[in-house]
């Protein structure tokens, strides 16, 4: 059975949405894990249009519960390395060596999992193990992440202004003015907070 969680995909890029699946990452009261199971990871990949629902069903059928647990752990490892690297980039610090090593390994694994295919007209990268290898969702995300971090678009990455949230997104607004992951979630709450502060003084 596919998990029914609907992910809030506001980042404008799957690699950033992935980092956001550890919700309230900077909240002193505790983080919230949204990527709870392998089925959840498959649902996330489908909602990001990295896999079709049919491909996800095939993968689910080909993945034992143990293999699913391992694949989920590897995906969280990718996520935390990405988080370390991207928040460091935003704060103009050097990412941890361990994070760089993890990204290098998974970016390379994603590249190695692809084959160059000639379809009679042109070349394509294809994923021969798309419906069989449990770690495919992680490799698709690693591939998307490497494209983002090694492109000019990496300079458009911003974090939500709510210090307990700091969800990542690509600021593609014309005057680079986007401040919130989601006005409904953080934009409003900050307004409410300011309103309260105003009345306390
Ligand atoms: Zn936010």
Boltz pocket constraint, residues with backbone or C-beta under 6 A from the ligand:
constraints:
  - pocket:
      binder: B
      contacts: [[A, 160], [A, 161], [A, 162], [A, 165], [A, 166], [A, 167], [A, 180], [A, 181], [A, 182], [A, 185], [A, 186]]
      max_distance: 6.0
